[in-house]
Amino acid sequence: TIKVEDDRTGLSLETLKRAIADNLFYIQGKYPAIATKNDFYMALAYTVRDRLLQRWLNTTETYLKSKVKVVCYLSAEFLMGPHLSNNLVNLGIYDQVRRAVEESGLDFVELREQEEEPGLGNGGLGRLAACYMDSLASLEIPAIGYGIRYEFGIFDQEIRDGWQIEITDKWLRYGNPWEIERPEASIDVKFGGYTQAYNDENGHYRVRWIPDIIVKGVPYDTPILGYKVNTANTLRLWKAEAPESFEFEAFNVGDYYGAVNEKVVAENITKVLYPNDEPIQGKQLRLQQQYFFVSCSLQDMIRLHLHRQDSLDNFHESFAVQLNDTHPAIGVAELMRLLVDEHQIDWDRAWQITQNTFAYTNHTLLPEALEKWPLSLFGRLLPRHLQIIYEINQRFLGQVRAKYPDDHQRIARLSLIDESGEKYIRMAHLASVGSHAINGVAALHTKLLQQDVLRDFYELWPEKFTNKTNGVTPRRWIVVSNPKLAELINRKIGTNWIKHLEELKQLEAFVEDAEFRQQWRQIKQDIKRDLAEYVKKNHAIDINPQSLFDVQVKRIHEYKRQHLNALYIITLYNQIKQNPNIDVVPRTFIFGGKAAPGYFMAKLIIKLINSVAQVVNNDPDVRERLKVVFLPDYNVRFGQRVYPAADLSEQISTAGKEASGTGNMKFSMNGALTIGTLDGANIEIREEVGAENFFLFGLTTPEVYALKAKGYNPWDYYHANSQLKTVIDLISSGFFSHGDTNLFRPLVDSLLYHDQYMLFADYQSYVDCQEQVNQAYRDEEKWTRMSILNAVRMGKFSSDRAIREYCQEIWNAQPVNVEMQE
Ligand SMILES: CCc1ccc([C@H](C)CC(=O)N[C@@H]2O[C@H](CO)[C@@H](O)[C@H](O)[C@H]2O)cc1
C-alpha cells in the first residue's frame, strides 16, 4: 500500500512539494502561473508553520496539564528577525525543504528574502530577548514572551546625500504567516479616571478604579520552536483595539468621527515602536504602551494560574516574571492592584507574592536612559497605581528609616519618588524594590551598578544582586548565518556544539593543522566575496574581498564612538596622502546602524562617515587601499550577512558605558578578531579568547573616572598630538563637506570643548592598536590561528549558558519534557 504522508506534517520531498502547491492554492488562492513571489513565500511559510503546530499544541497541553513553573519574559521589544530559516534549522529540515522548493522550480534564496523582518525592537535589549526565547525553548524551559505587536516596527533606514532618512516600517503589509490571532483571549485594560475607596460587605477597606477609557488587548501568538526538541513556547504580543470598534449612537447623530474616535485612540497605543535606544522622552503614549502590555500579560497569567490552581497564594510558584529593563516595571504596581483590588488578597501577602514573582535586569548605565515619569502625567493616566506606589514607598522607606535612622539623604536617594524639582517616579527604584533579584548584563556592568547607579539598593540588599553576562544563540548566529562554518565544525567535532557551545574548544586541536586553517580561511574568503557581490549589486560600490573587512555595526551613539573610528580612517588617509608608498594593509571599513530620529549628533556622525567615504572612495591615491561604506538599514537580516564576513570587530565604546554588547560575541563566534576597550563583555571575551588574541586599547573605567575627576581638557590632546590636530582641522576646514566649514562644527566643537566620551584621550592608543592589527593581518597563518581561537573559545557566550544561570539562580525553573503524541 502506498503510504501517503499527511500533507501537514510529512517531511518527504514529495509531500513537501505537494504541501507547498496546496497551500499556494488553498491559502493564497493562487495557481503558479498567476502567483507572485510573495504568494510562493507565503505558501512555503504556511507549509513550515504546519510542521511547527503539533509541537506547539503538545507543548501548550503539557504546560496546562502540569503545574510546572513558567518563565514570563516581559519586554517592550522583541527583535526576532526573519523566522523561516531559523524554524527550518530548529526543525532540522532545512536541506529537504530547500530541495523541495528548488524541485518545484522556485528559487529558495529569493523566497527566503521575501520575508518581512519583524523589527519590533531597537537594538541590543530587543535582540537579547529574542536570543533568550530561542534558548528557553531549546533548553525545554516552559516560557512565554510577552510584548507589544507594534503595527509599525523600527523604521527602515535610507541614506540620501549621506543623511539618514526614516521610512515607515509597514512589516504587516502582506500579513504575517507566523502568528495566530487569539481574539477569544482578549483582555480589558483601564486608563485614566479616578479611584473610590469603599468598605466591602465584610467591612474591609477597598478601592475601586473607575477608568476614563477601556482598551481591549488582543493577543497574537507566534510559536518559538527549540532546536531539535518537541518544545515550542509562545511569544504573545498584544494589539490594542477599541472594545466597540464602532459607536452606532454617535454615527446615527452624524458624529462620524465620534463613531470611530475610540477605535483610533485605542489602536494608537500599539501603533508604533519608539525608535529611541537610550535617551528617553517620557511621552504619555510610551507609558500607555508599557502599562497596556504589562496589564494584559499579568491578567493573562492570573487567568492561566486560576485555570490550574484555585488560589493566587502561590502565584509566584507558577510564574517567574523577568522585567527586561524598566520598561515593564509598572508591573510591580499592577500585580499589587490585581491581587489587592481585584482578588482581595491582603497587602502584605500580596507584596510577598509580588517580590517573589518579579526579577529585574538593568541594561544601561546612561543616566539619560533611566526612566522616570512625571507624577502629574502618571497620576492622570494611572491614578490607582500612583496610590499603590505611594503605599509601597511609604512602607519601603519605613524599612530604610529603621536601618538608617536620620540618614535623610539616603532616604531621599532611595525613594521611589524624586522630589527634587518637578516630582518623578523612578522606575528603576520601583523595579528594584518590587523584585527579589536584580542583575546587570556583564561582570563590569553589574559591578558598576552595585558601586554607582544602584549603590544604595546594593548596600540595602546585596543578596538580591547577581551578574548574568549576556549571550547569543548559536543557532541563528552560526548555523543559520554561517552554514559553511557550521558544516566544517560538524565535520570535525560532530553537531553537539550547537547546544553545548563549550564543545567548540575541541577544535583547538586543529589550530596547528594547516589544512584545517586553509579551510577556515577559505570559508571567510568565500563569505567576504559574497558580501562584496551583495554590496556591488545593491549599493553599486566595489569593495575588495582581499582587503581587511573592518566592521562596526550597532546603533549610532556617541558612547559607542563610531566617530573615533572615522578619526582613524582620516588618519590613515592622511598617512597615505603624505606618503603614497607607505605599505598599508588594504582595508574596507564597513559601517551600519540606525540613529534615533531625534538624536542630532548621531545623525551628524552618519553624515560624517558618508562624507569621508565620498572623498576616500573617489581619491585615486588611496581608493585601491582604502574603502569606506555605510550600508543602510542595519537589522537582524543584515547582521546575519555581515557578522560572518568580518575580519575585525570594532567594540570601541568608552570604558564603563557599554553595558555588555552582544554584537561583539556574534563577530567573535564567526572568527573575527576584536579591537576594543575594557568595557562590557569585551573584558570577558578577552579573558576567554586570551589577551594575546585580542587587540586592546584605551583607558580603563577607573582611568576614565580618574581623568574626569582630575579635570579632562580635550584641547590638551589636540595641541599635544599633531596627527590628531591635523585630522580635526581637516574636518573643520570643510575638506569632507565641499568646503562647508559649518556642517561638522557641532561635532568638532563637542569634541574640543567637551569630548564627554573621551575620544581624544583614547585616540593615540587606538591608532597604535590599529597598527598592531595591520602587522598581525600581514601574517596570514598567525591571523588564521587567532581567528580560530577567537571562535572556538566563545562557548561561554551562548545564550544557553546565560539562560541556565537565570533558571538556577533567579527563576528556579526546570526543563519539562514534551511528548510528541502521534
Ligand atoms: C526608553 C528608551 C530606551 C530604549 C531602550 C533602552 C535599552 C536599555 C538600550 C539597550 O538596548 N541597551 C543595550 O542592551 C544590550 C542587552 O543587554 C547590551 O548588550 C548593550 O550593551 C546595551 O546598550 C534604553 C532606553
The ligand as a MOL file (V3000), in Angstrom:
LIG
                    3D

  0  0  0     0  0            999 V3000
M  V30 BEGIN CTAB
M  V30 COUNTS 25 26 0 0 0
M  V30 BEGIN ATOM
M  V30 1 C 13.3820 54.4770 26.7330 0
M  V30 2 C 14.3330 54.3580 25.6460 0
M  V30 3 C 15.2400 53.1890 25.8020 0
M  V30 4 C 15.0800 52.1060 24.9290 0
M  V30 5 C 15.9490 51.0350 25.0330 0
M  V30 6 C 16.9310 51.0550 26.0190 0
M  V30 7 C 17.7980 49.8460 26.1090 0
M  V30 8 C 18.1440 49.5310 27.5070 0
M  V30 9 C 19.0230 50.0970 25.3720 0
M  V30 10 C 19.7320 48.8090 25.0640 0
M  V30 11 O 19.3910 48.1460 24.1270 0
M  V30 12 N 20.7630 48.5290 25.8580 0
M  V30 13 C 21.6850 47.5050 25.4240 0
M  V30 14 O 21.2560 46.2590 25.9710 0
M  V30 15 C 22.0880 45.2020 25.4970 0
M  V30 16 C 21.4990 43.8890 26.0090 0
M  V30 17 O 21.7380 43.7420 27.3510 0
M  V30 18 C 23.5380 45.3900 25.9260 0
M  V30 19 O 24.3190 44.3640 25.3750 0
M  V30 20 C 24.0530 46.7520 25.4600 0
M  V30 21 O 25.3320 46.9760 25.9780 0
M  V30 22 C 23.1040 47.8480 25.9100 0
M  V30 23 O 23.4630 49.1030 25.3560 0
M  V30 24 C 17.0860 52.1060 26.8880 0
M  V30 25 C 16.2170 53.1960 26.7780 0
M  V30 END ATOM
M  V30 BEGIN BOND
M  V30 1 1 1 2
M  V30 2 1 2 3
M  V30 3 1 3 4
M  V30 4 2 3 25
M  V30 5 2 4 5
M  V30 6 1 5 6
M  V30 7 1 6 7
M  V30 8 2 6 24
M  V30 9 1 7 8
M  V30 10 1 7 9
M  V30 11 1 9 10
M  V30 12 2 10 11
M  V30 13 1 10 12
M  V30 14 1 12 13
M  V30 15 1 13 14
M  V30 16 1 13 22
M  V30 17 1 14 15
M  V30 18 1 15 16
M  V30 19 1 15 18
M  V30 20 1 16 17
M  V30 21 1 18 19
M  V30 22 1 18 20
M  V30 23 1 20 21
M  V30 24 1 20 22
M  V30 25 1 22 23
M  V30 26 1 24 25
M  V30 END BOND
M  V30 END CTAB
M  END
